Amino acid sequence: MSHYPMHRDPESLTANQKASNGEFAKARLAADTALADPIRHDEWLHKWHEAITVGGKNYKTLRGFVIAEMRKTL
């Protein structure tokens, strides 16, 4: 069995895992929507660069950063 949640048997997931997967899917959709808008994309890019320079958690991609921020708001 793979360690990635998307490859697991849905029947074997716990309620917490299912909720977490649902929250992540909502955050991904919100992030993709936000990044599709050029103005919001630039705003997120600026926030991402600030987060990197402050020395916070290091996100390798802008999309990963936005998804993490969206999960905080859900």
Distance bins in CASP14 RR format, pairs under 12 A and 6 or more apart:
PFRMAT RR
TARGET T0000
AUTHOR 0000-0000-0000
RMODE 2
METHOD distances of the structure
MODEL  1
1 7 1 0 0 1 0 0 0 0 0 0 0
1 8 1 0 0 1 0 0 0 0 0 0 0
1 9 1 0 0 1 0 0 0 0 0 0 0
1 12 0 0 0 0 1 0 0 0 0 0 0
1 13 0 0 0 0 0 1 0 0 0 0 0
2 8 1 0 0 1 0 0 0 0 0 0 0
2 9 0 0 0 0 0 1 0 0 0 0 0
2 12 0 0 0 0 0 1 0 0 0 0 0
4 17 0 0 0 0 0 1 0 0 0 0 0
4 21 0 0 0 0 0 1 0 0 0 0 0
4 24 0 0 0 0 0 1 0 0 0 0 0
5 12 0 0 0 0 0 1 0 0 0 0 0
5 13 1 0 0 1 0 0 0 0 0 0 0
5 14 0 0 0 0 0 1 0 0 0 0 0
5 16 0 0 0 0 0 1 0 0 0 0 0
5 17 1 0 0 1 0 0 0 0 0 0 0
5 18 0 0 0 0 1 0 0 0 0 0 0
5 19 0 0 0 0 0 1 0 0 0 0 0
5 20 1 0 0 1 0 0 0 0 0 0 0
5 21 1 0 1 0 0 0 0 0 0 0 0
5 22 0 0 0 0 1 0 0 0 0 0 0
5 23 0 0 0 0 0 1 0 0 0 0 0
5 24 0 0 0 0 1 0 0 0 0 0 0
5 25 0 0 0 0 0 1 0 0 0 0 0
6 13 0 0 0 0 0 1 0 0 0 0 0
6 17 0 0 0 0 0 1 0 0 0 0 0
6 20 0 0 0 0 0 1 0 0 0 0 0
6 21 1 0 0 1 0 0 0 0 0 0 0
6 22 0 0 0 0 0 1 0 0 0 0 0
6 24 0 0 0 0 1 0 0 0 0 0 0
6 25 0 0 0 0 1 0 0 0 0 0 0
6 28 0 0 0 0 0 1 0 0 0 0 0
7 13 0 0 0 0 0 1 0 0 0 0 0
7 21 0 0 0 0 0 1 0 0 0 0 0
8 14 0 0 0 0 0 1 0 0 0 0 0
8 17 1 0 0 1 0 0 0 0 0 0 0
8 18 0 0 0 0 0 1 0 0 0 0 0
8 20 0 0 0 0 0 1 0 0 0 0 0
8 21 0 0 0 0 1 0 0 0 0 0 0
9 17 0 0 0 0 0 1 0 0 0 0 0
10 17 0 0 0 0 1 0 0 0 0 0 0
10 18 1 0 0 1 0 0 0 0 0 0 0
10 21 0 0 0 0 1 0 0 0 0 0 0
10 22 0 0 0 0 0 1 0 0 0 0 0
11 17 0 0 0 0 0 1 0 0 0 0 0
11 18 0 0 0 0 0 1 0 0 0 0 0
12 18 0 0 0 0 0 1 0 0 0 0 0
13 19 0 0 0 0 1 0 0 0 0 0 0
13 20 0 0 0 0 1 0 0 0 0 0 0
13 21 1 0 0 1 0 0 0 0 0 0 0
13 22 0 0 0 0 0 1 0 0 0 0 0
14 20 0 0 0 0 1 0 0 0 0 0 0
14 21 0 0 0 0 0 1 0 0 0 0 0
15 21 0 0 0 0 0 1 0 0 0 0 0
15 22 0 0 0 0 0 1 0 0 0 0 0
16 22 0 0 0 0 0 1 0 0 0 0 0
16 23 0 0 0 0 0 1 0 0 0 0 0
17 23 0 0 0 0 0 1 0 0 0 0 0
17 24 0 0 0 0 0 1 0 0 0 0 0
18 24 0 0 0 0 0 1 0 0 0 0 0
18 25 0 0 0 0 0 1 0 0 0 0 0
19 25 0 0 0 0 0 1 0 0 0 0 0
19 26 0 0 0 0 0 1 0 0 0 0 0
19 71 0 0 0 0 0 1 0 0 0 0 0
19 74 0 0 0 0 0 1 0 0 0 0 0
20 26 0 0 0 0 0 1 0 0 0 0 0
20 27 0 0 0 0 0 1 0 0 0 0 0
20 71 0 0 0 0 1 0 0 0 0 0 0
20 74 0 0 0 0 0 1 0 0 0 0 0
21 27 0 0 0 0 0 1 0 0 0 0 0
21 28 0 0 0 0 0 1 0 0 0 0 0
21 71 0 0 0 0 0 1 0 0 0 0 0
22 28 0 0 0 0 1 0 0 0 0 0 0
22 29 0 0 0 0 1 0 0 0 0 0 0
22 30 0 0 0 0 0 1 0 0 0 0 0
22 71 0 0 0 0 0 1 0 0 0 0 0
22 74 0 0 0 0 1 0 0 0 0 0 0
23 29 0 0 0 0 0 1 0 0 0 0 0
23 30 0 0 0 0 0 1 0 0 0 0 0
23 67 0 0 0 0 0 1 0 0 0 0 0
23 68 0 0 0 0 0 1 0 0 0 0 0
23 70 0 0 0 0 1 0 0 0 0 0 0
23 71 1 0 0 1 0 0 0 0 0 0 0
23 72 0 0 0 0 0 1 0 0 0 0 0
23 73 0 0 0 0 0 1 0 0 0 0 0
23 74 1 0 1 0 0 0 0 0 0 0 0
24 30 0 0 0 0 0 1 0 0 0 0 0
24 31 0 0 0 0 0 1 0 0 0 0 0
24 64 0 0 0 0 0 1 0 0 0 0 0
24 67 1 0 0 1 0 0 0 0 0 0 0
24 68 0 0 0 0 0 1 0 0 0 0 0
24 70 0 0 0 0 1 0 0 0 0 0 0
24 71 1 0 0 1 0 0 0 0 0 0 0
24 74 0 0 0 0 1 0 0 0 0 0 0
25 31 0 0 0 0 0 1 0 0 0 0 0
25 32 0 0 0 0 0 1 0 0 0 0 0
25 67 0 0 0 0 0 1 0 0 0 0 0
25 70 0 0 0 0 0 1 0 0 0 0 0
25 71 0 0 0 0 0 1 0 0 0 0 0
25 74 0 0 0 0 0 1 0 0 0 0 0
26 32 0 0 0 0 0 1 0 0 0 0 0
26 33 0 0 0 0 0 1 0 0 0 0 0
26 67 0 0 0 0 0 1 0 0 0 0 0
26 70 1 0 0 1 0 0 0 0 0 0 0
26 71 0 0 0 0 1 0 0 0 0 0 0
26 73 0 0 0 0 0 1 0 0 0 0 0
26 74 1 0 1 0 0 0 0 0 0 0 0
27 33 0 0 0 0 0 1 0 0 0 0 0
27 34 0 0 0 0 0 1 0 0 0 0 0
27 63 0 0 0 0 0 1 0 0 0 0 0
27 64 0 0 0 0 1 0 0 0 0 0 0
27 65 0 0 0 0 0 1 0 0 0 0 0
27 66 0 0 0 0 1 0 0 0 0 0 0
27 67 1 0 1 0 0 0 0 0 0 0 0
27 68 1 0 0 1 0 0 0 0 0 0 0
27 69 0 0 0 0 1 0 0 0 0 0 0
27 70 1 1 0 0 0 0 0 0 0 0 0
27 71 1 0 1 0 0 0 0 0 0 0 0
27 72 0 0 0 0 1 0 0 0 0 0 0
27 73 0 0 0 0 1 0 0 0 0 0 0
27 74 1 0 0 1 0 0 0 0 0 0 0
28 34 0 0 0 0 0 1 0 0 0 0 0
28 35 0 0 0 0 0 1 0 0 0 0 0
28 63 0 0 0 0 1 0 0 0 0 0 0
28 64 0 0 0 0 1 0 0 0 0 0 0
28 66 0 0 0 0 1 0 0 0 0 0 0
28 67 1 0 1 0 0 0 0 0 0 0 0
28 68 0 0 0 0 0 1 0 0 0 0 0
28 70 1 0 0 1 0 0 0 0 0 0 0
28 71 0 0 0 0 1 0 0 0 0 0 0
28 74 0 0 0 0 0 1 0 0 0 0 0
29 35 0 0 0 0 0 1 0 0 0 0 0
29 36 0 0 0 0 0 1 0 0 0 0 0
29 63 0 0 0 0 0 1 0 0 0 0 0
29 66 0 0 0 0 0 1 0 0 0 0 0
29 67 0 0 0 0 1 0 0 0 0 0 0
29 70 0 0 0 0 1 0 0 0 0 0 0
29 71 0 0 0 0 0 1 0 0 0 0 0
29 74 0 0 0 0 0 1 0 0 0 0 0
30 36 0 0 0 0 0 1 0 0 0 0 0
30 37 0 0 0 0 0 1 0 0 0 0 0
30 40 0 0 0 0 0 1 0 0 0 0 0
30 44 0 0 0 0 0 1 0 0 0 0 0
30 63 0 0 0 0 0 1 0 0 0 0 0
30 66 0 0 0 0 1 0 0 0 0 0 0
30 67 0 0 0 0 1 0 0 0 0 0 0
30 68 0 0 0 0 0 1 0 0 0 0 0
30 69 0 0 0 0 1 0 0 0 0 0 0
30 70 1 0 1 0 0 0 0 0 0 0 0
30 71 0 0 0 0 1 0 0 0 0 0 0
30 72 0 0 0 0 0 1 0 0 0 0 0
30 73 0 0 0 0 1 0 0 0 0 0 0
30 74 1 0 0 1 0 0 0 0 0 0 0
31 37 0 0 0 0 0 1 0 0 0 0 0
31 40 0 0 0 0 0 1 0 0 0 0 0
31 41 0 0 0 0 0 1 0 0 0 0 0
31 44 0 0 0 0 1 0 0 0 0 0 0
31 48 0 0 0 0 0 1 0 0 0 0 0
31 59 0 0 0 0 0 1 0 0 0 0 0
31 61 0 0 0 0 0 1 0 0 0 0 0
31 62 0 0 0 0 1 0 0 0 0 0 0
31 63 1 0 0 1 0 0 0 0 0 0 0
31 64 1 0 0 1 0 0 0 0 0 0 0
31 65 0 0 0 0 1 0 0 0 0 0 0
31 66 1 0 1 0 0 0 0 0 0 0 0
31 67 1 0 1 0 0 0 0 0 0 0 0
31 68 0 0 0 0 1 0 0 0 0 0 0
31 69 1 0 0 1 0 0 0 0 0 0 0
31 70 1 0 1 0 0 0 0 0 0 0 0
31 71 0 0 0 0 1 0 0 0 0 0 0
31 72 0 0 0 0 0 1 0 0 0 0 0
31 73 0 0 0 0 0 1 0 0 0 0 0
31 74 0 0 0 0 0 1 0 0 0 0 0
32 40 0 0 0 0 0 1 0 0 0 0 0
32 41 0 0 0 0 0 1 0 0 0 0 0
32 44 0 0 0 0 0 1 0 0 0 0 0
32 62 0 0 0 0 0 1 0 0 0 0 0
32 63 1 0 0 1 0 0 0 0 0 0 0
32 64 0 0 0 0 0 1 0 0 0 0 0
32 66 0 0 0 0 1 0 0 0 0 0 0
32 67 0 0 0 0 1 0 0 0 0 0 0
32 70 0 0 0 0 1 0 0 0 0 0 0
33 40 0 0 0 0 1 0 0 0 0 0 0
33 41 0 0 0 0 0 1 0 0 0 0 0
33 44 0 0 0 0 0 1 0 0 0 0 0
33 63 0 0 0 0 0 1 0 0 0 0 0
33 66 0 0 0 0 1 0 0 0 0 0 0
33 67 0 0 0 0 0 1 0 0 0 0 0
33 70 0 0 0 0 1 0 0 0 0 0 0
34 40 1 0 1 0 0 0 0 0 0 0 0
34 41 1 0 0 1 0 0 0 0 0 0 0
34 42 0 0 0 0 0 1 0 0 0 0 0
34 43 0 0 0 0 1 0 0 0 0 0 0
34 44 1 0 0 1 0 0 0 0 0 0 0
34 45 0 0 0 0 0 1 0 0 0 0 0
34 47 0 0 0 0 0 1 0 0 0 0 0
34 48 0 0 0 0 0 1 0 0 0 0 0
34 62 0 0 0 0 0 1 0 0 0 0 0
34 63 0 0 0 0 1 0 0 0 0 0 0
34 64 0 0 0 0 0 1 0 0 0 0 0
34 65 0 0 0 0 0 1 0 0 0 0 0
34 66 1 0 0 1 0 0 0 0 0 0 0
34 67 0 0 0 0 1 0 0 0 0 0 0
34 69 0 0 0 0 1 0 0 0 0 0 0
34 70 1 0 0 1 0 0 0 0 0 0 0
34 73 0 0 0 0 0 1 0 0 0 0 0
35 41 1 0 1 0 0 0 0 0 0 0 0
35 42 0 0 0 0 0 1 0 0 0 0 0
35 43 0 0 0 0 0 1 0 0 0 0 0
35 44 1 0 0 1 0 0 0 0 0 0 0
35 45 0 0 0 0 1 0 0 0 0 0 0
35 47 0 0 0 0 0 1 0 0 0 0 0
35 48 0 0 0 0 0 1 0 0 0 0 0
35 61 0 0 0 0 0 1 0 0 0 0 0
35 62 1 0 0 1 0 0 0 0 0 0 0
35 63 1 0 0 1 0 0 0 0 0 0 0
35 64 0 0 0 0 1 0 0 0 0 0 0
35 65 0 0 0 0 0 1 0 0 0 0 0
35 66 1 0 0 1 0 0 0 0 0 0 0
35 67 0 0 0 0 1 0 0 0 0 0 0
35 69 0 0 0 0 0 1 0 0 0 0 0
35 70 0 0 0 0 0 1 0 0 0 0 0
36 44 0 0 0 0 0 1 0 0 0 0 0
36 63 0 0 0 0 0 1 0 0 0 0 0
36 66 0 0 0 0 0 1 0 0 0 0 0
37 43 0 0 0 0 1 0 0 0 0 0 0
37 44 0 0 0 0 1 0 0 0 0 0 0
37 45 0 0 0 0 0 1 0 0 0 0 0
37 66 0 0 0 0 0 1 0 0 0 0 0
38 44 0 0 0 0 0 1 0 0 0 0 0
38 45 0 0 0 0 0 1 0 0 0 0 0
39 45 0 0 0 0 0 1 0 0 0 0 0
39 46 0 0 0 0 0 1 0 0 0 0 0
40 46 0 0 0 0 0 1 0 0 0 0 0
40 47 0 0 0 0 0 1 0 0 0 0 0
40 62 0 0 0 0 0 1 0 0 0 0 0
40 66 0 0 0 0 1 0 0 0 0 0 0
40 69 0 0 0 0 0 1 0 0 0 0 0
40 70 0 0 0 0 0 1 0 0 0 0 0
41 47 0 0 0 0 0 1 0 0 0 0 0
41 48 0 0 0 0 0 1 0 0 0 0 0
41 62 0 0 0 0 1 0 0 0 0 0 0
41 63 0 0 0 0 0 1 0 0 0 0 0
41 66 0 0 0 0 1 0 0 0 0 0 0
42 48 0 0 0 0 0 1 0 0 0 0 0
42 49 0 0 0 0 0 1 0 0 0 0 0
42 62 0 0 0 0 0 1 0 0 0 0 0
43 49 0 0 0 0 0 1 0 0 0 0 0
43 50 0 0 0 0 0 1 0 0 0 0 0
43 62 0 0 0 0 0 1 0 0 0 0 0
43 66 0 0 0 0 0 1 0 0 0 0 0
43 69 0 0 0 0 0 1 0 0 0 0 0
44 50 0 0 0 0 0 1 0 0 0 0 0
44 51 0 0 0 0 0 1 0 0 0 0 0
44 59 0 0 0 0 0 1 0 0 0 0 0
44 61 0 0 0 0 0 1 0 0 0 0 0
44 62 1 0 0 1 0 0 0 0 0 0 0
44 63 0 0 0 0 1 0 0 0 0 0 0
44 64 0 0 0 0 0 1 0 0 0 0 0
44 65 1 0 0 1 0 0 0 0 0 0 0
44 66 1 0 1 0 0 0 0 0 0 0 0
44 67 0 0 0 0 0 1 0 0 0 0 0
44 68 0 0 0 0 0 1 0 0 0 0 0
44 69 0 0 0 0 1 0 0 0 0 0 0
44 70 0 0 0 0 0 1 0 0 0 0 0
45 51 0 0 0 0 0 1 0 0 0 0 0
45 52 0 0 0 0 0 1 0 0 0 0 0
45 59 0 0 0 0 0 1 0 0 0 0 0
45 61 0 0 0 0 0 1 0 0 0 0 0
45 62 1 0 0 1 0 0 0 0 0 0 0
45 63 0 0 0 0 0 1 0 0 0 0 0
45 65 0 0 0 0 1 0 0 0 0 0 0
45 66 0 0 0 0 1 0 0 0 0 0 0
46 52 0 0 0 0 0 1 0 0 0 0 0
46 53 0 0 0 0 0 1 0 0 0 0 0
46 62 0 0 0 0 0 1 0 0 0 0 0
46 65 0 0 0 0 0 1 0 0 0 0 0
46 66 0 0 0 0 0 1 0 0 0 0 0
47 53 0 0 0 0 0 1 0 0 0 0 0
47 54 0 0 0 0 0 1 0 0 0 0 0
47 59 0 0 0 0 0 1 0 0 0 0 0
47 62 0 0 0 0 1 0 0 0 0 0 0
47 65 1 0 0 1 0 0 0 0 0 0 0
47 66 0 0 0 0 1 0 0 0 0 0 0
47 68 0 0 0 0 0 1 0 0 0 0 0
47 69 1 0 0 1 0 0 0 0 0 0 0
47 70 0 0 0 0 0 1 0 0 0 0 0
48 54 0 0 0 0 0 1 0 0 0 0 0
48 56 0 0 0 0 0 1 0 0 0 0 0
48 57 0 0 0 0 0 1 0 0 0 0 0
48 58 0 0 0 0 0 1 0 0 0 0 0
48 59 1 0 0 1 0 0 0 0 0 0 0
48 60 0 0 0 0 0 1 0 0 0 0 0
48 61 0 0 0 0 1 0 0 0 0 0 0
48 62 1 0 1 0 0 0 0 0 0 0 0
48 63 0 0 0 0 1 0 0 0 0 0 0
48 64 0 0 0 0 1 0 0 0 0 0 0
48 65 1 0 1 0 0 0 0 0 0 0 0
48 66 1 0 0 1 0 0 0 0 0 0 0
48 67 0 0 0 0 0 1 0 0 0 0 0
48 68 0 0 0 0 0 1 0 0 0 0 0
48 69 0 0 0 0 1 0 0 0 0 0 0
49 55 0 0 0 0 0 1 0 0 0 0 0
49 56 0 0 0 0 0 1 0 0 0 0 0
49 59 0 0 0 0 0 1 0 0 0 0 0
49 62 0 0 0 0 1 0 0 0 0 0 0
49 65 0 0 0 0 1 0 0 0 0 0 0
50 56 0 0 0 0 1 0 0 0 0 0 0
50 59 0 0 0 0 0 1 0 0 0 0 0
50 65 0 0 0 0 0 1 0 0 0 0 0
50 69 0 0 0 0 0 1 0 0 0 0 0
51 57 1 0 0 1 0 0 0 0 0 0 0
51 58 0 0 0 0 1 0 0 0 0 0 0
51 59 1 0 0 1 0 0 0 0 0 0 0
51 62 0 0 0 0 0 1 0 0 0 0 0
51 64 0 0 0 0 0 1 0 0 0 0 0
51 65 1 0 0 1 0 0 0 0 0 0 0
51 66 0 0 0 0 0 1 0 0 0 0 0
51 68 0 0 0 0 1 0 0 0 0 0 0
51 69 0 0 0 0 1 0 0 0 0 0 0
52 58 1 0 0 1 0 0 0 0 0 0 0
52 59 1 0 0 1 0 0 0 0 0 0 0
52 60 0 0 0 0 0 1 0 0 0 0 0
52 61 0 0 0 0 0 1 0 0 0 0 0
52 62 0 0 0 0 0 1 0 0 0 0 0
52 65 0 0 0 0 1 0 0 0 0 0 0
56 65 0 0 0 0 0 1 0 0 0 0 0
56 68 0 0 0 0 0 1 0 0 0 0 0
57 64 0 0 0 0 0 1 0 0 0 0 0
57 65 0 0 0 0 1 0 0 0 0 0 0
57 68 1 0 0 1 0 0 0 0 0 0 0
57 69 0 0 0 0 0 1 0 0 0 0 0
57 72 0 0 0 0 0 1 0 0 0 0 0
58 64 0 0 0 0 0 1 0 0 0 0 0
58 65 0 0 0 0 1 0 0 0 0 0 0
58 68 0 0 0 0 0 1 0 0 0 0 0
59 65 1 1 0 0 0 0 0 0 0 0 0
59 66 0 0 0 0 1 0 0 0 0 0 0
59 67 0 0 0 0 1 0 0 0 0 0 0
59 68 1 0 0 1 0 0 0 0 0 0 0
59 69 0 0 0 0 1 0 0 0 0 0 0
60 67 0 0 0 0 0 1 0 0 0 0 0
60 68 0 0 0 0 0 1 0 0 0 0 0
61 67 0 0 0 0 1 0 0 0 0 0 0
61 68 0 0 0 0 0 1 0 0 0 0 0
62 68 0 0 0 0 0 1 0 0 0 0 0
62 69 0 0 0 0 0 1 0 0 0 0 0
63 69 0 0 0 0 0 1 0 0 0 0 0
63 70 0 0 0 0 0 1 0 0 0 0 0
64 70 0 0 0 0 1 0 0 0 0 0 0
64 71 0 0 0 0 1 0 0 0 0 0 0
65 71 0 0 0 0 0 1 0 0 0 0 0
65 72 0 0 0 0 0 1 0 0 0 0 0
66 72 0 0 0 0 0 1 0 0 0 0 0
66 73 0 0 0 0 0 1 0 0 0 0 0
67 73 0 0 0 0 0 1 0 0 0 0 0
67 74 0 0 0 0 0 1 0 0 0 0 0
68 74 0 0 0 0 0 1 0 0 0 0 0
END
